Amino acid sequence: MSNLDDRMWATMPSRRSFLQRMGLGVGALGAGLFGGLALPESVLAVCEPPGNPGTPKPWRKDCRMILPRRPASTLSAAEITQLKDAYKAMRALDTSAPNDPRGFLRQANVHCWYCGAGTQVHFTWQFFAWHRAYLYFHERILGKLIGDMNFRLPYWDWDTPSHRKLPGAYSDPNDNSNPLWNGTRSMDPTEEIPEEDVGEDVMEAALTADTFTEFGGTTSGSGIPEGTPHGAVHVDVGGDMGFFDSAGKDPVFYAHHANVDKMWSDWNKASSIHTNPTATAFLNLTWNFYDENKVWRSIKASQVLNHDTQLRYTYGPSKFLEQLPCLLDWFPIKTDWRVSQTLKFAGQTRAKMMKVVEQGGRARLHLNDLAVPTEKSAVYRLYATPEAAKADEGPGSKGYLGTVPVVLNDRERRHVSKNARNIAVRLSTAKLEALSGTVGPVRLALVERGVKPEARKVIPVRAKDVLLSVAEVEREER
């Protein structure tokens, strides 16, 4: 269960009084009736908790054909037309039937409540499963509105270097005649998601995570990919996408999260030990959504773990799975960070890590429970020294380690998430040399990307712990 920001309730008495009228305390939010907060018909398109829509009907099974979700970059002209028709019909409900929970703004506000202004599934082990369930019902609604339940959402394959621009369907035409367009985006159709946000190092660090705790998070902390690539793409697109409470108002959000969902699928496929949690507390996580027939449904995490047979969609192959090295178990290397808030990187630690990497293995730097700036949604670069951060010469420069995105819940900064943010970056030979080449203890630092030199503010890294890890590559016996 996520902790709610107390300031939220001080500024929103209607929500507190609603809970009090229902005989529930603030701590009850997110459990039982409030396990899932889609907006009922009695509430218009505002980000508020619902009244009492009654007992939800349990979701049982899906009998559609198993069909692929495909990259948005590969859609045919007819498929693009179908996609646009689906969102056009969904948007039309905002005007013709504003109380219909299938309308576009009402759908967007499901994400607003769960991920911005109300309860919070981000930065916990709910992140992947909740978004999978959300997209599933969203997909079914779109299909119903165009009379084709074989409709499947496309995904934005930004992990493919040639597809890092906004998918053409979402930006052509780049105006309000296109139901997939969003005029608040800061990213224009000619720009690309930076390599450092979604490239090979980022994808590999996530897909080689050893356990679901590392990949998908815990009851109170995030997994590796929730930062990069997930959060970075939110910031890069900008506008409504730059805040969790408004992200669902941009149709590209759903294509973005379909690719995030594919990452979870790919992680499961990457290794036989990449298994999902079996704890009852996880399997019984329950959320409520309206389905394509406006029926109030409940669905459990256990019902979304196998998207092929349970939810009836598949994903194509991942080029990263073919390229991933066959790594042995990750071996953690403790540091004295908890005592000194610095790293001592020399001697046997340096020699061991260098040897592993030179022989084809992998090394990582882990920042656990990282404190991040909360002034704005932004991408910060992580450097090995304050001096390198001040220079901010970017990827490939001495001292550069990776990126740390920050996506705020809302523009007004009323609802600040307090759960742990856990980051892991892949350490190449050059990055290991940067860490070991500093004079004295390593003092990690952050700096906001894209800020002019005279305005750069170097931020010392503050984290509960900073660890190192290595994994040797498996070799064939000769």
N, C-alpha and C positions, 0 to 999 in steps of 0.2 A: 504494500500500500504506500503510495506516495504521500508525503507530508504537504499539506496545503499552506500557502503563505498566509499568515494571520492577517496581514494587511489587506488581503483580498476581502475578507469578511467585514473588516471595519469600514470599507468603502462601498460594500454592496449589501445593505441591510435586507433587501428583498430576498436574497438567497438564504440568509440566516433565518429570517422569519419563516420562509417556506419550510425549511427543515424542522424548525420548532413546531410548526403547525402539524407536521407529519409525525411528531414525537421522536425525531431523530436528532442526534447531536452531530456536530461537524465531523467527528471521527467516523460516522457511519457512511459517509459518502464513498462510493466506489464498491460497496458490498450489497448483497441482496438486491432489493429493488433498484438500487443505484449502481449495480454492477455494470450497466451500460446506459449511457445517457444520449440516445438519439432524441430528436425533438418531436413531441407528439403534435397532433393536429390542433390542439387548443392553444399552442404557442406559435406565434409567427416566427419569421426568420431572424431570430435574435439568439445570441449565445447565452442561453439560460438553462438551468435544469428544468426537466419537465414537471408537470403535475403528476397525477397517478394514472397512467394509461392502462392500468389493469395488469393482470398476471400475464407475462409473456408466454407465448406458445413455444415449446422447445423446438429448435431446428433438428430435424431428423436425418434427412439424406437428400442428395441431389441425384436425379436420374438423367441428367442431360448427357449428351455424348462427351467424351473426353477430347478436348480440342486445345490446340496450342495458343498461348499468348505469344504474339510475334513482335519483333522490333518495329517501332514506329517508322524506322527508316526503310523498311521493306514493304510497307503497305502499298497495295495497288490503288489506282485512282478510284475504283469502285469501293474499296475498303475505306479509303479516306472519306469518301462521300457518306458512307454508312456511319462512320465515327462522328462526323460533323452533324449528321441528321439526329443521332442519338443525343448529343449534347444540346442541339437546338431544341429538341423536344423537352429535355430536362429543364432548360432555361425558360421555356415558354410557360412552364407550370408556376414560375415565380410570379407571373402576372395573372394567368388564367385561374390558378388555384393556389394562392399563397399559403393555404393551410395544408397542402399536400406534402407529406414528409419526403416525397421523392423529388421535389423541386431542387434546383441547383443550389440555391442559397441555403436551403434546409439541409442538404447533404453536406455543404461546406461547414455548416455550424455543428455538425456531429464532430468533426475534427476539432473545431474551435473549443468545444466543451471538454473533450477528452484530452486535448493536447495544448490547451492554452489558458482558458479562463476558469476552468473548473477543476475536475480531477486531472491526473497527469499520468499517462502511460509511457511517456518518454523517460529515458534514463532509468529504466527498470527492465526486468525480463518480460514485461508485457509488450514491449515495443514491437517486436516482429509479429507476434501472434495477433495482437489487436489490429494492426494495420492490415494484416492478411484478411481478417474477418471483415473489416470495413470495406476494403476493395472488392471483396467477394459480393457483398450485398449491393454495392454501388454498381458493379458490373451487371448483375442480374436486373437491376432497375433500368439501366440503359437498354438492355436487351428487350425488356418488356415494352418500353416506350416506343421501340421501332418494330415490335412484333417479330423479333428474332432472338430466341433464347440461346441460339448458338453463337451469339456475339461474345467476343472476348476482348478484354482491354489490351491495348498494345503497351509495350514498355519502351522507355527511352534508354537505349543502349549507349549511354555516355562513357562506358568503359571501353568502347571501340573507338580508337583515335579519330577515325574519319566521321564519327557521328556525334561529335561534342557540341555542335551547334543545336539550337532548338530544332526539334523535328519539324520538317516542312509543313506538315498539316497544322501545326500549332502557330505558325507564323506567316502563312500564306493563304489569303491576304493578311497583312499585318494591320488589321483594323477591326472595328466592331461588327463588320459584316461576317466575320469568322467566329463561330461559336466556341472555337478552341483558343481564341486570342484573349489576352489579358493586358490591358493598357498600362498597368502599374509596373510591369517588368523593367528592371534596369538593364537587363541583358538584351541587346538587339539581335536580329536574325543573323548578323554577320559575325558575331562574337562566339567564342568557344569556351567551354569549361576548361580551366587550366589543367595541364598534365599533373601538376603537383596535388590536385584535389581528387583525381579519379584514376590516375595512372597505375602502372604495373606495381610499383612499390606499395601503393595504398591498397590495391586489390589483394596483393599477396599477403600483406600483413593481416588482413581480415580473414581470408580464406584458409590461411594456415593456422588460425587460432585453434588451440588444442582442445578446448572444452567449450560448452555452451556458456559457461560463466564468462569466459573471455569474449566469445563472439556475441552472445545475446544479452548478457547482463545478469544482474541478480535482483533480489527484491528491492534493493535500494541503490543500484548503480548501473551505469550503461555498459554496453559491450563496445568492442573496438569500432565496428563500421558505423555506429550511430553518429560518430563524429565525422570522420572522413571514411567514405565519400558522402554519406547521407546529408549531414549538416552543411557541408561545403557547397553542395549543389543548391540547397535552399538559398544560401547567401548569394551565390553566383547569379542565380536567376533574379533574385531581388524582388522588390515590390511586395505584393501579397505573399509570395513564397518566402520572403525574408522573416516572417513571423509565424509561429505555429497557429495562432488564433485565426489568421486570415489565409493560410496557405491553401486550404481547400477551395478558395475562390478562384484559383488559377487551374484550368483544366490540365496543364502540364504536370501538376502535382501528382495526379493519379498515374500518369505514365512514369514519372520519376519513382514513385513508390512501388510500382510494379517491378521496376528493376531492382530496387532494394529487396523486395520479396524474392526475386530471382537469386539474389546473393545468398539469402538464407537457404534456398533450394540447392544452390551450387555448393554451399558449405557442407550441407548434409551429404552430398554426393562425393565430396573431395576425399573422404576417408571413412573407413568403417567405424572409426572411433568418434566421428562427428555426430553424436547423438543428441537428441533433445532431452530436456529435463523429464524425469519420471516421477518427481515428487508430486504428491497429491495436491499440494498447494498450487503448483503450476497447472497441472492438468485440469483442475476444477475452476480455474479463472473463468469467470462468466461475464459476458457483455450482452447488451440488448441493442437490436437494430430493427428498423422497419424493413420489410422485404419488398419485393417488386409488386406485391398485391396490397401493400399498406398494412400488413399484419405485423404486429409487435412480436419479435422473435428473441429468444435467448440462444446463445451459442457458446460453447466452452472451448478453451484452448486445445483440449484433447481432440476436438472435432476438426481442427484446421491443420494438424501436423502433417498430414499426407495430402497435399493439394491435388495430386493426380486422381486418386480414387475417391477422396471425400468431397473435394470442391470442383472436380471435373475440368481442370486445365493443366497444361504442361508447359514447360519451357524447353527451348532448344538447347544445344550444347553450348558450353562456355569455353572460349579459347584459353582462359586462364587455367581451367582444370587440366588441359592438355600440357600446359607449360609448367605447372607447379612441380617443384622438386619433391621427391619422396623423402620426407623428413622423419627422422626418429623423434622420440619424445623431446619436448622442450625442457631444457635444464635451467632453472632459475639461478641467478647470481645476485646474492644480497649485496646491498650497499650500506653506507652509513648515513644515508639521506635523512632518516628520521631524527638523527642526532644533530647533524650539522647543516642540513638543507643544501648540501653540496655533494658532488660525486668525486671520489678519488679514483682515478682511472689510470692505473699504471701497473707495472709488474706482472704478476701471474694472470690477473684478470685480462689485461690487454693482450698478452701473448696467447691465452687460450681462445679468446674471441677472434683474434686475427687469424689464427690457425684454422678455426672452424670455417670462417667465411672464405678464406683462400682455397679451402678444399671443397667448396661448393655448398657448404651449409649456410645457415641463416642466423642473424643476430637481431635482437630487437631491444628497444628502450621503452619501458613502461612507465607512464605517469598515472598513478592511482589517486583518485579523489583530488583531481586538479582543480584549483581555484581559477576561475576565468573572469575576465572583465564582463560586466553586465550593462555597460552604457549603451551598447548598440549591437545589432546583428552584424558580425564581421568575421573575416578569416584572419587569424593571427599566424605568423610564422614562428617556428621554434628554432632557436639557435643555441649553439654550445657555449657562447660567451655573450655578455652584454655588448661588447664591441662589435661582434658580428651582427647582432640584432640592430644596433644603431646604423650600421652600414646597409643592412637589408639588401644584399645583392642577389638573393633568391636562390632557387635550385641550382646545384652545381658549384655554388660558392663555398669558400671555406667556412665551416661552422654551421651551415644550413642543415637542419635535421628533418623538418616536415611541417605540416600545417595543423592548426587547431581551430576549427570553426566554432563560432558561438551563434546560435539562433535563439533569439529572445521569444518568450511566450507571447508577448504583446508589445505594441509600440509604446505604451504608457509605462512599461516596466512595473506593473502592479503585481504581477504574479511571477515571481522569480523562483525557478526550480532549485531546490536545495539538495537533490540527490547527487550522488557521486558521478563525476565525469571521468571515465577511464580511457586513456589514450595509449596507443602503441604505434611506434614507427619502426620501419625496417632500417637497420644500420648496414650500409654498404662499407666497403673497405675505406673509402674516402671519409665517410662519416665517423667511422671508428678512429681514424687518424686525427680528425678534427677534435674529437673528445679527448684523445690521449695527448694531443699536442699543446694543450693549454698549460699555462704556467700556474702551478698550484691547483687547488680543488676546482672542479668544473662548476660554474655558476650558470645554470640554464636560464634563458630569457626568452620572452615573447615580444613581438612587435606587430602592430596591425599592418597588414599588407596594403600597399598602394598609397601610403601616406607620404607626403613630401618630406625630404630630409629635415627641414627646419621644424617640422611639426611632429616628428616621430617621438613616441614615448616608449622607452624600454621598460618592460614589466618583468621583474624577477619572477621566476617560476616558483609557485607555492603549491605544494602537493603533500598529501599525507605520506606518500612513499614514492620513491623512484627506484625501479629495479631494472636489471638487465637479464637477458635470457639468450640462450643459444640452442640450436638444434642441428645436429649433424645430418648429412644427407646419407641415405642408405646406399650402400654399394653392393654390386654383385660379387659373389665369391668367385675367385679365379683359381 
